[in-house]
Amino acid sequence: MPTLLYTLGFLTVYLLAICTPWGQRAENALFGLGAESSKYAWIYPLSGKAFGSTPLPPMELSAKPTLMAGLAVIVVLTLVRRCWRQGCAALGVVILTTGGKEVLKSTILPRPDLVGAPENLLDQGFPSGHTAIPAALTLATVLVVSPRIRPYIATAGVLWLACIAAASATLGGHRPSEVLGATLLACACYGLATWLLPPAAAPGTTRGPRALPVITLTLALAVALVSGARSDSLTRSLASATAAFVCAALVWYAAVGRPAHSTSHTPRTGLITRPAPGGNRRNLAKRRSDATTQS
């Protein structure tokens, strides 16, 4: 059921935001609210677009090295903890998300021009590759780490995702629908992987500190607001931050908030029979007569 819901959300975002004229106008208007230059974004010095700057992984040219490093960490954790099934599922999540993103963007899910948009607004593809990497790596790492540290790994990954999703949207590399689509694709692949795992190997509901969800989502909102902020447009900043926060909440719920398999309770077998009226009285009288005979 979670996999179907995430897939349905993915298709809904694509159909509404990309395949309708009013959806395209709404997102194209966000680009028109601020200047075209990405230099007005607060996170521009960390984007890798500035000359001589170091990009924040996985922005710009750091995307492939970040993906390779994440896969290496998953392999090492799988070997150390000897969780072979979870390791294969984690690798499947990353490969399906990143590989599926390329296939969907290039062949299956085109971006039709329904409103006569400028050429520079037709280059972005659905879904966002930069957002798919932190979402997939976070969900994959959750599968292979110890249940004790799983909530904290999910927290770190959610904050990373909030930063990258907001930066991708506010810098003009991707629309809000594209970062949402990448996150929903990663969650769908994670749901499929956990559904295929046997119940004993699938991650269940993790119990961390009660305040951890509130702290995590509050920090994610703060990171999204800062990473999506621009000095020329408050509306575009808030739109980018909102999309990034929704992405963070989706990954947090998929990784920590819901068990992979619902616990099945074995029903009790047998019938519960009620004593016939007066049965207790007859049994009591019989026990008293037996006691009197023995004495």
Secondary structure as UniProt FT lines:
FT   HELIX           2..17
FT   HELIX           21..33
FT   HELIX           38..40
FT   TURN            42..43
FT   HELIX           44..46
FT   TURN            51..52
FT   TURN            57..58
FT   HELIX           60..62
FT   HELIX           63..81
FT   HELIX           84..103
FT   HELIX           104..108
FT   HELIX           119..121
FT   HELIX           129..144
FT   TURN            147..149
FT   HELIX           150..170
FT   TURN            171..172
FT   HELIX           176..196
FT   TURN            199..201
FT   TURN            210..211
FT   HELIX           212..227
FT   HELIX           234..252
FT   HELIX           253..257
FT   TURN            277..278
FT   HELIX           279..294
//
